[in-house]
Structures are given as structure tokens and as C-alpha cells.
Amino acid sequence: MEQAPRDPERQLQPAPLEPLGCPDAGLGAAIGKEAAGAGEEDSGVDTMTHNNFWLKKIEISVSEAEKRTGRNAMNMQETYTAYLIETRSVEHTDGQSVLTDSLWRRYSEFELLRNYLLVYYPHIVVPPLPEKRAEFVWHKLSADNMDPDFVERRRIGLENFLLRIASHPILCRDKIFYLFLTQEGNWKETVNETGFQLKADSRLKALNATFRVKNPDKRFTDLKHYSDELQSVISHLLRVRARVADRLYGVYKVHGNYGRVFSEWSAIEKEMGDGLQSAGHHMDVYASSIDDILEDEEHYADQLKEYLFYAEALRAVCRKHELMQYDLEMAAQDLASKKQQCEELATGTVRTFSLKGMTTKLFGQETPEQREARIKVLEEQINEGEQQLKSKNLEGREFVKNAWADIERFKEQKNRDLKEALISYAVMQISMCKKGIQVWTNAKECFSKM
Amino acid sequence: MEGERRASQARSSGLPAGGADGESPGGSAPFPGSSGSSALLQAEVLDLDEDEDDLEVFSKDASLMDMNSFSPMMPTSPLSMINQIKFEDEPDLKDLFITVDEPESHVTTIETFITYRIITKTSRGEFDSSEFEVRRRYQDFLWLKGKLEEAHPTLIIPPLPEKFIVKGMVERFNDDFIETRRKALHKFLNRIADHPTLTFNEDFKIFLTAQAWELSSHKKQGPGLLSRMGQTVRAVASSMRGVKNRPEEFMEMNNFIELFSQKINLIDKISQRIYKEEREYFDEMKEYGPIHILWSASEEDLVDTLKDVAGCIDRCCKATEKRMSGLSEALLPVVHEYVLYSEMLMGVMKRRDQIQAELDSKVEALTYKKTDTDLLPEEIGKLEDKVECANNALKADWERWKQNMQNDIKLAFTDMAEENIHYYEQCLATWESFLTSQTNLHLEETSEDKP
């Protein structure tokens, strides 16, 4: 069972922050698998605080991938890949790990989990999934989703995704996430029962908000620009990297032709024959060494891709902020207009346009009683509106505070990870150079013996 | 792009040796006319192996070369010549230094062509002077080659660069083409100079020393074009007969030549392809580094790391460029020359077969008493001598050629390997120093954190 390359940091840790918004879900006393009953009746966000759960460290791995066939929603045969997720708890005392759960999931279930998290944690930069289809492919590499190398890299990507969630101080406590790891059957139904799809903000509304918001928080505007730049520069980098890989492949592979020709030539050469033959062998070695080199580089590309997709997660948080801000502004506007209406009714001056006003003009004046009634309704609405505005303001500030905290956390993570990735790239280059020196030194020796 | 254009007389293609103003054209690299230069160029092209063992091998072989009776013994091969340059205690063995440089374009009403300056320095008595400077065009080289082949039909005459290169050539006279040709022409003349027999050829001497008009009039003296064509037709017909009675050793030689030709052609294609792939890799790499700089503009905490990575990539890019130019200087011209050599060799085999065929047909005539047979025995005697000389000349030259071939190929590939090693060593150093600087930074940072 393989561990992800960055394992040690990613084990589940106790959450330092309070869960967002909802009242504390109550400390369930359940241990291990018996989490199902732990108090989840709350305002709709399923969280789980689990005393004994946190005493043990948890290791998560996506250890295998398997090709499967089944019937899809339209009762048609389809082939898909299933991934084995294994959860182990590690005894604090002796560090031994025990397998506690193991189940199979397919990519679409991971997507479902993520979409759920996006809705319920809009202030969190939610870790992205590895790509659905192979992109930035250099031409020798297969773009086929069933290709074993692609599947392998995706397995690692999915494991990374789970580990990121598990190491996030807030996300790791989510009940649905826990069930994802532990409850094979019925999990999809459970997620859908939360009704999260209904709670999702409509894209249209979000788009609307982007253009109409009057006072966006400058920090979020800057963040949006940053995420655009990040996406654009990483895409560019990945594209060029793929082209460079392609060319490098060409250079190495053509040398392989020398091997064959040298070998044929050596047959007619008495003195040069041996040298030619063995030099040819080294040319073959050189040509075939590129496959592993480029496979390693794909992992580097995957590390960059993760942050390419993180850019979208950042934008999602910005969009949520915009929406909330827009909502707030609309509510404030609405309140202001109602107040004005009320004032006008009270003083008798009509400055604002209202349907009632028009109909009054057309169909005759209303009675003082009717007017009083209307003022009363408005005053109630105004009261309500002021309450709502207050709570929206509060919500907004909470959101900004929590979002910004997570963004800071994300920034530090990103700086660490990207630096590490660049260093690992250098390590790869060094290894490639060393191999090159060795092969050519051997070849040179053969040539000089000819 | 083209050299200085001068209107010249309609007939003459060269400039008088003494008065050459020699303003070098913009694109090409002029060669200094000093006496050491031809040796130096030879050295650069063949990329010396400093192993002293090689020296001994060559001198042994030189003594083994059993030359024909009609050519004096001259123990020079290109490599022994080089070794002589290195060890100054034997400066006397090489006495003919030739350089080809300064391509210049000439425009007449009928045509445009390029001439090359040829400087010869010699201490030989048979030359009127010790230094000569002439201008020759490609046609003149073709003429010389033809004369040498005529005079020595079974010697392995060095190949000339091709007349045209079809693919990818839009203009006949682009800079790279001219430079490649110039180098090849230089090699051609020097190989002749190093050949124990050819170096004393009279036409060769005239080629190196004659004024333009002298050369023109000399050219007209030989058998005309038509008679040469007639010879060719006969040659083809009779060489077929010569193949039947070819002695065993020449059968072997022929087999070798055929296989060698196949293989060297493949190697030529492969090498050209490698160059092309390396160039395309280089072109992509040029774009790769700058993206990291672009990225660093939006990442405050990663600025240094990203800039350093960009620097490493750029340095590797330069190293790739150097590797490419090494390939095109050392490996490609050598391999290509042997492609041309292999064609040349097949021609030599044909001529040998043709000479033998002449003999065989006379023998046949005698046997079957087809024609007047009185003079035949004498003719046959002469032809038998001719065949024996031709065969011996070829045999000896073949051994010499093979030895040179092995050395040239070995050196060219060793050099290619060396270029690659150097390339990887440079890249390794770049990335390793990046890594060290990152680890040092990290250590600094962590030590700063400590109170």
C-alpha cells in the first residue's frame, strides 16, 4: 500500500478553529465507526466533533485503481475506474497502524464530495481534484483516460485531494467527508439528502453580482486578479513544458537509431566492430532512458496543475464574497427605499415613484385609515429589513474574517509547496544529467576503443 | 548577405592572385592566410586525440603502404601530418599548406557565381615560388577532380561537396551553404595534398598556382567534352563484363563498399535528424525560462526561487546551443564526406572493372580468333600490366583509405560523445548550484527563526 509522497504532515489533526456559523454540534461520544449517530441535527451543516477520533492519528491512502464495467443511469454498459480508499488509525504509543476502513469509490463520487464542500464551506479554499481528462499532453503521452500511466497519476492526485482535506483544520471535521471514507453503500444518497444542490448559488446570480457590486472589498478584488494571473502563467508554463518534453523525447529517441545501424555496420568491420557494437548498445540505453525521465516530470507537472486548479477555488471564494456583498447592498438599497416611502407617506410628499402612488392618482385618493395601514406595514418591513441588514452585515464580516484566515493558510501552503516542487524539478534535472554523463562516458570509451 | 558584388569580365572567373583586395563579405568568416592556419583548421575539423599511441600506429602503417612503382614514397596521411604539427621536431615532412577562404560573389551578364580564395604555401622545389594566391570557382574544382580521375582511375580521389542540395535550399547562395561548401573544398584540396600519389599530380599544381587565364587555356587542352562522354558510355558497357571476372579480394571490397555505403547513408540521415531535433528543442527551451520570470512578478515570496530557476534553464539552453554547433562542426561534415566517399568508391570499382574488361575482351578475341590476331599478344601484354598496376594502386589506396576512415569516424564520434558529456556536465553544475543555494537559504531562514 503506497503512501502519498507528502504523507507525514497530512494526518488528521485536531481542529484549532471553531466551526463556522452553526452552534457546536455537541461532542459525540462515539468511537471509530460508530460515528453515524453523533449529533448532526443542527442548522444544516454536518460537522462532527469526535473526541476519541482525535486521539488517534488517521492515515488515508488511495492504494489501488481497478477497471470496472457496469451499467450507468441510462442502463448502458460503461467502463470506469474505481479507486480503493484505505483508512488506518495509528496508535499514538507504538506507531503501528491498523486498517479501520476500506472501500471503493469512483471519480464522480469524489466530484460529488467536492461540490458538497464547496456549498457548505464557501469561505474555504477547497482543495481541487486532479483533472478529469488529460490536458497539456505532449504527443507521446496518451490522452486516454484508461491509460495506465494516467490512471496511476490520477490515483496519486485523488489521494492528495483526500489528504489535503484531512489536514485542513475545518474541512477534516466534516461528517460527509468522514462518511466518504467509511460508508461505502448509500453515501451518495446521504449527500444528496443534505439538499446541498438546492443551497448552491446560481451561476447567473453570481455573474450578476460580479458586475453590479458597488463596494467590493479591495483585498478580494486583488485576490481575484492574483488568481487570474496564477492560472494564466501556470497554463502557459505547462503548455511550454509539454512542448519541451516532446522535443526532448525526439532528441533521445533518434539516438536509438544509431544503435541499430552501428550493430549492422559492426558486422563488416574487423577492427572497429566491437567498439561500434558496444557503443550502439549505449545509444539504445540513452534512447530508452527518456521514458522514465519524462514520467517523473509528469509528476512535477501534476504538482503545478494542482495550483492551476486551486486558482479556480480561490475565485470561488471571491465570487461568494461578491455575492454576499451584492446581497447586502441590495438589502440596504431596499431598506433605504422603503424608509423613504414611509417618510413620504407620513409627510404627504411624493418623491419616489410607487405603484400605489400612481393608482392613487388615477383612481382617487386613499383614506387616512388606508394610509395609516400602509405606513404600519412599511414600518414592520423596515424593522425586519434592519434586522436582516444587521445579520447580513454580521454574516459578511464573519465570512471575510474566516475566509481571510483560510486564504492566509492557503498562501503559506502554496509557497511551501511550490518551492518544494521547483526544488524537486531541479533534483530531476540533476538526475537526468547524471544519467546522461554516464551513458556518454561509456559511449565515448567504446568509440575511443574502435 | 552575399559577398561584395563586383562586375567582372565576362570570361574570367578569378581575380589576379597578387592584386586581391579581399574585402571579406559580411556573412562569412575569413580565414587568416598564415601558414599555420591550414594546419589549425585541419586540427579543428578532425578534433585531435592527444593519445600518443595513435602516433605510433600511423607511422607503422605509413611504412607498410606499398606504393606503386610509379609514385615516390611519401609517408604522409592526414593524421600523421597533424601529429607532425604537434611535435615541432619534425616540421619538414609536410611541405604543402593549403587554405580555402573568402568566398566572394561575382555577377556577370550571364550568371552569378562564387569564387573562393586559395592560398598555397610550399617549400617544394618544383613550385616556382613559395606562396601562391588564386581564386577558383566550383567548376574549377570539378575540372580538377575529373583530371585526377582520368589520370588515376583506380585511386580513391577525395569527394567534392555536392553541386546542389535540393531540399530546403531556396537560394543557391545562402551563408550556411557557402560556408559548408568552403569547408568541404578546403578538405578536398588538403586530402589531395596528403595523398602520396595525387599530391604530385601536374593538374593539381596548375590548379593551385595558375592565373585565371592560364588555367582557362590549360583546361582547353584536354580531351573535349564529347570524347569524354563517349568514354563514359563505353565504360558503362564494359564494366558489366569486368564484374564477372572480378578477383575475390575485389569482390570482398565491393561487398564492403555496398554495405558501408548503406550504413553511412543511414548514419548521415540520423545525424542530420539529431541536429534538427536538437534545434527544435533549443527553440522551445528559449521560451521556457522567461515564463518563470513572468511568474515571479506575481509571487512575492517565490521571486528569488523562480528567477533562479529561469537562470538555470537559460544556461542549459546556451549549453544546448553549444552542443548543436559542436555536432555541426565535427560530426556532420565528416559523416557527409564519407557518404560522398562511398559514392566515389563505387565509381572506382567500376573503373577498375572497366580496365579489366578491356583486357578480358582482348583475351576473348584472341581465344576465338575474331579479328586480326597478330598484334593481340602485344596488346594483351600491355593490358595485363595495366590491370596489374590498377589493381595494386587500388589495393594500396584502399588500405590507406580504410585506415583514414576508421580514424576519422572514431574521432568524429568520440568528439560527439565528448560534446554530450560536456553539455550534461554544464547543466549538472547549474542545477546543483541552484540546489545548494536553496538549501543554504533554508538553513539561513531556519536559523533566523531561532531566538
Interface residues (C-beta under 8 A of the other chain):
Chain A: Y226 E229 L230 V233 I234 H236 L237 V240 R241 R243 V244 D246 R247 L248 G250 V251 V254 H255 N257 Y258 V261 E264 W265 A267 I268 E269 E271 M272 G275 A279 N415 L418 K419 L422 I423 Y425 A426 V427 Q429 I430 C433 K434 G436 I437 W440 T441 A443 K444 F447 S448 M450
Chain B: D49 D51 N255 F256 L259 F260 K263 L266 I267 I270 R273 I274 E277 E278 E280 Y281 E284 M285 E287 Y288 I291 H292 L294 W295 S298 E299 D301 L302 T305 L306 V309 C312 C316 Q406 I409 K410 F413 T414 A417 E418 N420 I421 Y423 Y424 E425 C427 L428 W431 E432 F434 L435 Q438
